[in-house]
């Protein structure tokens, strides 16, 4: 249903075209979900797990335009773990009371048993409990 979408995507700006296009998907969703014709579109999308065809068409047209260089938007790309931002580098305390020196350390891990996180707060070099 999205063949040649970058060519005809402007037609979906008109509400009447969007409705016609959505009706085709609705009939398909009813058959896939084996639901009654009175079922709502939202229910059908939930049951079938499909994306609304209008949104899918807009996304595919956007991706083609990006790949052709016709758009300024960037596609989300995989970022390797070594390139992730380290939150401790982003958080800075700009104003401290003169009589207090605060240091906060955090750590987290994940294994087969689940996810764990920890925090340690030091005030004037002493661990705060």
C-alpha positions in Angstrom: 0.0 0.0 0.0 3.0 2.3 0.3 4.5 1.6 -3.2 5.7 4.9 -4.7 4.7 6.9 -1.6 7.3 9.7 -2.0 5.5 10.6 -5.3 2.0 10.7 -4.0 2.4 11.6 -0.3 1.1 15.1 -0.9 -2.4 13.6 -1.8 -2.7 12.5 1.9 -2.8 16.1 3.0 -6.5 16.1 1.9 -8.7 14.6 4.6 -10.9 12.8 2.0 -7.9 10.9 0.6 -6.7 10.0 4.1 -10.1 8.5 4.9 -10.2 6.4 1.7 -6.7 5.1 2.4 -7.6 4.3 6.0 -10.7 2.4 5.0 -8.7 0.0 2.9 -6.5 -0.8 6.0 -9.6 -1.0 8.2 -11.1 -3.8 6.1 -7.8 -5.6 6.1 -7.5 -5.2 9.9 -11.0 -6.6 10.5 -10.1 -9.7 8.6 -6.7 -10.1 10.3 -8.2 -9.7 13.8 -11.4 -11.6 12.9 -13.3 -8.8 14.5 -16.8 -7.3 14.0 -17.2 -4.5 11.6 -18.3 -2.3 14.6 -14.9 -2.5 16.2 -13.1 0.8 16.5 -9.9 1.5 14.5 -7.9 1.9 17.7 -9.0 -1.6 18.8 -8.1 -3.1 15.5 -4.6 -1.5 15.5 -4.1 -2.9 19.0 -5.3 -6.4 18.1 -3.3 -6.6 14.9 -0.2 -4.7 16.1 -0.1 -2.7 12.9 0.8 1.0 12.4 -1.9 3.2 10.9 -1.2 3.2 7.1 -1.2 7.0 6.9 1.6 7.2 9.6 3.5 4.4 7.9 3.3 6.2 4.5 4.4 9.5 6.0 7.4 7.8 7.7 8.5 5.9 4.5 8.2 9.1 2.4 10.3 11.0 5.1 13.0 8.2 5.0 13.2 8.3 1.2 13.6 12.0 1.2 16.3 11.9 3.9 18.2 9.2 2.0 18.0 11.3 -1.2 19.3 14.3 0.7 16.1 16.3 0.3 15.6 16.8 4.0 17.6 18.3 6.9 16.3 15.7 9.4 18.6 12.9 10.5 17.6 9.3 10.9 18.2 7.7 14.3 21.4 5.7 14.1 22.8 3.1 16.4 25.2 4.5 18.9 27.9 2.3 20.3 28.1 2.0 24.1 31.5 3.8 24.1 29.8 6.8 22.5 27.0 7.1 25.0 26.8 10.2 27.2 28.0 9.7 30.7 25.4 11.5 33.0 28.0 12.4 35.6 29.7 14.5 33.0 26.5 16.4 32.3 25.5 17.2 35.9 27.4 20.0 37.6 26.7 21.8 40.9 27.4 25.4 40.2 26.8 26.9 43.6 27.8 25.2 46.8 27.4 26.6 50.3 30.9 27.7 51.5 30.8 25.3 54.5 29.8 22.2 52.6 31.6 20.1 50.1 29.3 17.5 48.5 30.3 14.5 46.3 27.8 12.1 44.9 28.8 8.8 43.2 26.4 6.6 41.3 26.7 3.1 39.7 24.5 0.6 38.0 24.7 -2.9 36.6 22.6 -5.4 34.8 22.8 -9.2 34.8 20.6 -12.2 34.5 19.1 -11.5 37.9 18.0 -8.0 37.1 19.1 -4.4 37.2 20.8 -2.8 40.3 21.7 0.8 41.1 23.6 2.4 43.9 24.4 5.9 45.2 26.9 7.2 47.7 26.8 10.7 49.1 29.9 12.2 50.8 29.7 15.4 52.7 33.2 16.8 53.7 34.7 13.5 52.8 32.4 11.5 55.1 29.9 8.9 53.8 26.4 10.1 54.6 24.1 7.2 55.7 
